[in-house]
Amino acid sequence: MLLAFTEQGSGPVVVLLHGFPLSRVMWAEQLKTLSESYRVIAPDLRGHGESPAPDAAYTMDLMADDVVELLDGLGVSEPVVVGGLSMGGYVALAMALKHPGRVRALMLIDTKAAADSPEAAQTREETAQAVLKAGNSGEVVAAMIPKLFGKSTLARHPDRVEPLKAEMEKTSASGVAGALRGMAIRPDRREQLAEIAVPTLVIVGEDDVIAPPAEARAMAEALPNGRLEVVSDAGHLAPYENPDAVDQAILGFLQGLN
């Protein structure tokens, strides 16, 4: 899978994996800030942005393999820092467990280790079918917006919503369906968190209703080398809603790595 990507800066490699149904565009502020000291690589995961969208379920392991293939293609063989938001966090976890030698440290942002409930998985399948029937992602995007953004963003910074909404609406029906079906069958990783020994930063927006702070705290506590950062004035898209706070948390974490 040839992923589209943005690469910026030089130094130790940091890989940023976006959420669903977004693209690498969501990392614009982090690319700008982190690339002053690091080589930042932000791909479009399969089915999203400018990457191909085959008709299939995109499992988290498959998307993790895509990222490793991209790193191989860029000549990056050393272990890297991998950060992922929401679905990107599922992929980052898969990468840490399937390709542990490629991961130097983890950043799990507004994500969770638990699998979908049977009801949630069924809803994803029904949504995938509806999106394929409609031929576009408009309906699923409209339904997601109130859950993605924190109440402070919706109230004080409504101008931040539309650009990301427009980016989400570009995601093809096949891309949306493939990701939904892959997330629906992802394994429960909670028992495996104890196997992840690398330093891990868990970031969560204080108003995240999709992957709430309580789940983030439990995840950080289950990780042998985890730490938690709760970001104010942010919901499920903390790096986009409050980039300054998230950038400072990430820089502090990166600078503390050996």
Residue pairs with C-beta under 8 A, 6 or more apart in sequence:
1 46
1 51
1 52
1 66
1 69
2 51
2 52
3 43
3 44
3 45
3 46
3 51
3 66
3 67
3 69
3 70
4 24
4 43
4 44
4 49
4 50
4 51
5 24
5 41
5 42
5 43
5 44
5 70
6 24
6 27
6 31
6 40
6 41
6 42
7 39
7 40
7 41
7 42
7 74
8 31
8 35
8 39
8 40
9 34
9 35
9 36
9 37
9 38
9 39
9 40
10 38
10 39
11 37
11 38
11 39
12 38
12 39
12 80
12 81
12 104
12 254
12 257
13 38
13 39
13 40
13 41
13 71
13 76
13 78
13 80
13 81
14 34
14 38
14 39
14 40
14 41
14 80
14 81
14 83
14 254
15 40
15 41
15 42
15 43
15 67
15 71
15 80
15 81
15 82
15 83
16 24
16 27
16 30
16 31
16 40
16 41
16 42
16 83
16 84
16 88
17 42
17 43
17 45
17 67
17 82
17 83
17 84
17 85
17 87
17 88
17 89
17 91
17 92
18 24
18 25
18 26
18 27
18 42
18 44
18 45
18 48
18 49
18 84
18 85
18 87
18 88
19 26
19 84
19 85
19 86
19 87
19 88
19 89
19 110
19 236
19 237
20 48
20 86
20 87
20 176
20 179
20 180
20 183
21 48
21 137
21 140
21 141
21 168
21 171
21 175
21 176
21 179
22 48
22 49
22 164
22 167
22 168
22 171
23 44
23 48
23 49
23 50
23 167
23 170
23 171
24 42
24 43
24 44
24 49
25 49
25 164
25 167
26 85
26 164
26 167
26 237
26 239
26 240
27 40
27 42
27 239
29 239
29 240
29 243
29 247
30 40
30 42
30 239
30 243
30 246
30 247
30 250
31 40
31 42
33 243
33 247
33 251
34 40
34 247
34 250
34 251
34 254
37 251
37 254
38 81
38 254
41 70
41 71
41 74
41 76
43 51
43 66
43 67
43 70
44 50
44 51
45 51
45 58
45 63
45 66
45 67
45 87
45 88
45 91
45 179
46 52
46 53
46 54
46 58
46 62
46 63
46 66
46 175
46 178
47 53
47 54
47 58
47 171
47 172
47 174
47 175
47 176
47 178
47 179
48 171
48 175
48 179
49 170
49 171
53 172
53 174
53 175
53 178
54 174
54 178
55 174
55 177
55 178
56 178
57 178
57 181
57 182
57 185
58 178
58 179
58 181
58 182
59 182
59 185
59 186
60 87
60 90
60 91
60 93
60 94
60 182
60 183
60 186
61 94
61 98
62 182
63 91
63 94
63 182
64 91
64 92
64 94
64 95
64 98
64 99
65 98
67 82
67 91
67 95
68 95
68 99
68 102
71 77
71 80
71 102
78 104
79 101
79 102
79 103
79 104
80 102
80 103
80 104
81 103
81 104
81 105
81 106
81 107
81 254
81 257
82 92
82 95
82 96
82 103
82 105
82 106
82 107
83 92
83 106
83 107
83 108
83 109
83 201
83 250
84 90
84 91
84 92
84 93
84 107
84 108
84 109
84 111
85 109
85 110
85 111
85 237
85 238
85 239
86 109
86 110
86 111
86 210
86 211
86 236
87 111
87 179
87 183
88 109
88 111
89 108
89 109
89 110
89 111
89 112
89 211
90 111
90 183
90 186
90 189
92 106
92 107
92 108
92 111
93 106
93 108
93 111
93 113
93 189
93 192
93 196
94 186
95 102
95 103
96 103
96 106
96 196
96 198
97 189
97 192
97 195
97 196
100 196
100 198
103 198
104 198
104 257
105 198
105 199
105 200
105 201
105 253
105 254
105 257
106 196
106 198
106 199
106 200
106 201
107 200
107 201
107 202
107 203
107 250
107 253
108 200
108 201
108 202
108 203
108 216
108 219
109 202
109 203
109 204
109 238
109 239
109 246
110 203
110 204
110 205
110 208
110 210
110 211
110 216
110 235
110 236
110 237
110 238
111 211
112 211
112 215
112 216
112 219
113 188
113 189
113 190
113 192
113 193
113 215
113 219
113 222
114 188
114 189
114 190
114 215
115 186
115 187
115 188
115 189
116 124
116 183
116 184
116 186
120 184
121 184
121 185
124 180
124 181
124 183
124 184
125 180
125 181
125 184
127 140
127 180
128 176
128 177
128 180
128 181
129 177
130 139
130 140
131 137
131 139
131 140
131 173
131 176
131 177
131 180
132 173
132 174
132 177
134 173
135 173
136 169
136 172
136 173
137 168
137 169
137 171
137 172
137 173
137 175
137 176
138 169
140 176
141 165
141 168
141 169
144 168
145 161
145 165
146 154
147 209
147 210
147 235
147 236
148 164
148 210
148 235
148 236
148 237
149 160
149 161
149 235
149 236
149 237
149 241
150 205
150 206
150 207
150 208
150 233
150 234
150 235
150 236
150 241
151 207
151 235
152 207
152 233
152 234
152 241
153 160
153 161
153 233
153 234
153 235
153 237
153 241
154 161
156 233
157 241
160 240
160 241
164 237
164 240
190 219
190 222
193 219
193 222
193 223
193 226
194 222
194 223
194 224
196 223
196 224
196 225
197 224
197 225
198 225
199 225
199 227
199 253
199 256
199 257
200 220
200 223
200 225
200 226
200 227
201 226
201 227
201 229
201 249
201 250
201 253
202 216
202 217
202 219
202 220
202 223
202 226
202 227
202 228
202 229
203 216
203 228
203 229
203 231
203 238
203 239
203 246
203 249
203 250
204 211
204 212
204 213
204 215
204 216
204 228
204 229
204 230
204 231
204 238
205 230
205 231
205 234
205 235
205 236
205 237
205 238
205 241
205 242
206 213
206 230
206 231
206 232
206 233
206 234
207 233
207 234
207 235
208 216
208 234
208 235
208 236
208 238
209 235
209 236
210 236
211 236
213 230
216 228
216 230
217 228
219 226
220 226
220 227
220 228
227 253
229 249
231 238
231 242
231 245
231 246
231 249
232 242
232 245
233 241
233 242
233 245
234 241
234 242
234 245
234 246
235 241
238 245
238 246
239 246
239 247
